[in-house]
Amino acid sequence: MECAGDSGGRKWGQSPIDIDERNLIKIKFPALIMSGHWNNDGEAKMRNIGTTVRVTLEGNRSPATIQGGPLATDTYELSEVVFRWGPSNCKGAEHTLNGTWFTMEAQAIHFNKRYETIERCWRENDGLAICSYFLQAYQIPTWDEHPSFSKITDDLYKITQYNSYAKIPANCLSWMRQACQTPGYYSYLGSLTTFPHYECATWIVFPEPVRISENQADLFRMLLIKPTFVSTSSTGLPKWRQSPIDLCRTFTWTKKLPPLYMTNYWSDMGTVKMTNTGRTEISDRSLPFLRGGPLSKDEFQFMNVQFRWGAENSCGAEHSISGIWYSMEAQVMHWNTRYGSIDKCYDKPDGIAVLSYFMQVVGCPGIPDNPSLAEITNNLSKIKTIGSQTNISPYCLLWMLEGCKGHGYYTYKGSLTTPPYQECVIWIISPIVNKISVRQIDAFRSLYDGKMTNILKNNRSQQRLHRRMIYHITDDAVA
């Protein structure tokens, strides 16, 4: 077999995958025997290697091994355990089960002792055996921390910096026993999920997720990645405050600010144009403006409204709140009039202010349309092709009123979510969710891009927080 990563190698067996029960073949194997993984002898070390957390078992202890099951007569020895996670609790594991995502994935990597060293195993199709465990954080703030998994998470603060390490309890992998006790597992031939993606792995995936707390998952996201050169946008601004992000409760501070004033958004004056720019924009010549709140004494003038959506109703908005995703996100863009023109705002840290509103598909296809969005969605058929536009009623922003009914909003400093991602934005995000029907969101997905292909998604993936502060403004925030 030619391994992935070879010159001309055939990447036919790549990982990760969705494990779809419709494509499964049931096979009876000999018992899968794991030995030494959760012994209390010797010691264990945990290291921040810049891309993940690596746990190794060391000292005076018997090697942890696995044999049986799909591994024939070979014995595989544990090399390390690594973790995979994402920016939110609903989507961080690499594998999925029947399309279901999990918060994190722990991968125990074993090498075939027949080949003596792990380096020699990379070129063999049976070189590695990887036991995979799903970790799921539940959306309950008081959910107790997993006591066995705490033997890892309690010391993560010691390895915040790249290449730092800490000693942890020798039985730090005892939480793996829970997943191993469930009858049955999935197995397939695949690859490493890191470069150069050698196709040398027998994957053993346990279906029962280990329940961890939201705080335990957040502790992994606090780690600093390997330092590299600082990439910059075309304006020369370092990309340290990129958007979108998950508005995670762990990194959110409560703050009081003056009221946020919104003026002239629902006037019947002026002309409103809606354009298919690949992300659907609404521009309004009646010039609403925004001031107060986190905007200090500056006045921000309306530019346009842009809509973001995804291919699925469960995950289309760009921002999320503590790992909870929404179907769409409407972003009301404004520019700081202190700088004289829109063009001069893109290289200023407070040049742009964005009011953001979540929209969620609720219920089945028969649920009625949201009437306050109808002026937009009923006219989308007139702008099917890229660059086309149509005039719509000045009352097209009435849906914003729903988001103004709540007490409080989130704010943080970030970037535009379209190239070149200038870091010039003060984000103001309402937690109140607007309802939208299946028919209405499908009207957005029916628009065409420049290749006459339906725009099924136009959202940007979430970015790292990089120690930024997220504030939850709790006073009566909109006047």
C-alpha positions, 0 to 999 in steps of 0.5 A: 500500500502507498501511504498518504504523504508519499509522492504520488500516494493515493489518499483513498483511506482518509480520516476522520469520517461520519460513521453512518449506520446505513453503511455498516457491516456487523462483524464478530471479533475476539474480545478487545483487551486493553491493559495498563491504561488506567493503572496507578503506577508510574507517572503521567505528563501532559504537554501543550504541543501548540496544536493540542494537548498530549498525554503520555504515560511514563516512569516505572509502570507496565506499558499500556497495550491493546490487542484482539478485536480487529487487530488480529494477533498483533499487540499495540503499545500506547504512544500518546493520547491527544485531544481534538476540540472546536470553538463551540460545544456542539461541534469539536470532535473529528468523527461523527455518528450518523451526522451527530457531532460531539464537543471533543474527541480524545484519541489514544494512539498505539503503535504496532510492536511488531515494527518496533518504533512508531516511526516505522509504523507510519508506512504500514497499513496496520502500523497504528491502532487509534482508540477514539472517545467522544466527550460531550459537554451538556448545555446545563450550566450546573452540570457537574465536572467529570471527576476522573476527567478532572485529573486532566482539566484541573492542571490545564492552567499549568500548560497555557503556554506553548511547549509547557508541561505538567505532571498529572495523576498516573491514572489520569486516563481512568475516564476511558473505562466508562466508554469501554464498558459499553457493548460494541464499537466501530472500526475502520481502516483510515489515516492520521488526522494530522499532516502528512495524513499517513493511511496507517491506522486501524480506528476503534471508535467507542459510541458512548460519549463521556459526559464532561462539564462546559467548564472542562471543555472551555479550559482546553480553549484557553490554551495558547497555540504555537507562536508563528508569524503574525499574519496581517490584513491588507491594512497592516492590522495584525489578525489578533481580534478576528470574528466571528466567535462563540460568546462563551459564558466563561469569558463574559463579564457583566458591565453597565453602560449608557443606553444604546440609541437607535434612530430612524431605522423604521422611518417610511422615508427614503429608498431601500435597495436589496442586492444579491452580492453573494451575501444579500445586502440591504442599503437604505438612503434614509440614514439611520444612526446608532450611538451610546452604549459601547460606542462612547460619544461617537455617532455611527451611520447606517451602511447596509444589512448583510445576511449570513446563513448555512446549508443546515437550519441548525448551524448557519449564524456566524456567532453562537452563544455558549455553544448554541447555534442559530439558523441565520444572522443578520448584521446591520453595518454602520460607519463612524462619522468621526472619520469623515467617510466609510473608506477611512474607517477600515483601518481604525479599531472603532471604525465600524459598528455591527448590530447583529441579530440571530434568526432561528427556524422553529418547527416543521415546514408548515410553520407560518412565515415571520410577517416582519421579514416578509418584505425581504423574503418575498422579494428575494426571487427578484434578485436571484442572480449575482449583482441584481437588485430591487427596491423594497419598502422602507419598513423592511427592518421591522424585524429588528424591533424584536431583538430590541425587546430584551434587556441586555446585549453582548459586545466585543471588539472584532473584525469584519467576517469577509475578506480582508477581515479588517479588525475595525469592528465593535460588535453589538449582538442581541441574544433575542432570537427572531423566528423564521420559517423554513420557506423564508430561509430556503428563499435565501439559499435559492439565490445564485452566486457568480457561477449560477450555483445556489448559495447554500452557505456564506458564513465564516468559521469561528475564530480564536478569542485570543484573550479578548473580553466579551461584555454582557451589558445588563442595563435597559440597553436600547432606548 
